[in-house]
């Protein structure tokens, strides 16, 4: 089965780019939640599929896996440890955004060479 790039793949990557930007813009809120969390807790920062920051949830570490599975499909979430600073969160958002942008550029190159989904 040959590899193809479809419109859904491109849309998902655009969503990841927007979500990383949203996380960056809300790094202060996430850092505040991380500052309040203790060492046995983790903080989920959640962005919905439309690029809206939904907030942060602080949970006991042992519950993190179960909560992650119960989140709606398409929501974008990033896990942070207690004490993560604003700079740490901004750096992670930038890294995630750059990775998504690299995927986007790779898919555009692929479609220009091999055909596939229209770059929208």
N, C-alpha and C positions, 0 to 999 in steps of 0.2 A: 504494500500500500504506500503510494508516494506521499510525501509531505506536502501539505497545502496550508496556506494562510487564508483563513476565512474572516468575514466581517466580525464575527463574535470575538475572535482572538484580538483583532485590532481594537474593538470597543473595550474589552477587558483591560488591555494595556493602557488605553487612555484613562480608564477609571483608576488604575493604579497610580498614574502620574498625578491626577487630581487629588487622590487620597493622600499621597505623600506631601503635596503642597498644603492640604488642609491640616495634616498632622504638624507640619512645620509652623503654620500660622497659630496653632493652638498649643504649642509646646509649653507655654507658661501654665496653662491649666493642667496639663499632664504632669509637669514638674511639681505643681502644688500637691496633686494627689500622691505622687511618689514620695514627697517630703513627709506626708502624713502617714504613709504606710509603714508598718514595722517589718522586720527582717523575715517574718514568716508569711508575708503577704506579697502579692504581685498586683500590678495595675494593668488593666486592659484599656487601651485607647481605641475607640471605635469610630469609624467613618462609614457612612452608608454608601450604597452604590451610586448615589447622586452627588457625592462629594461633600456631604454635610457632616460636620462633627457632631456625633451623638453623645459624646462625653466619655468619662472614665469610670471604670468599676474596679474597686479594690476588693480582692478576694483572698482567702487563705490559699496558700500555695497548692495544697492537696486537692482543691476544687477547680483549679485552673483548667485542667484537661476536659472535665465534664462541661464546664461553661462554654469553652471554646467550641465544642461539638454542637451545643444547643443554639448557637447564634445563627441568625438567618443567612441563607446562602446569598452571596454577593456583598455582604458587609465586609469591610476591611478592618482588621484588628491587629494591633501590635501590642505585644506584651513587654512590660517594663518591670524592673526590680525596684524594690524600695530604695529610696535615696537617689534615683536617677536624676541628674540635673537637667536644667533647661538646655544647656549646651550639648549634653549627651543625646537628648531627644531631638534637637535640631539636626545634629550630625546624622542620627539614624534616619530621619526623614529625608535629608539630602541624599544619603546613600541609596535609600529605597527609590527615590525619585530618579536618580541617575540610572539605576539598574533598569527601571521601567522604560526610561527614555532610550536606553541602549537596545532593549527588546523591540521597541517601536521602530527605531531606525533599521534594525536588522530585518524586521518583517517588511518594511517598505522596500528595502533593497531586494529582498527575496521576490516580492511581487513584481518589481520592475524587471527582474531578470527571467522569472519563471511564470508570470501570470498569477492570477488569484484574485483576492478581494480588492476592491477599489479602495484606495487610501482616502479615507474621509476624515 
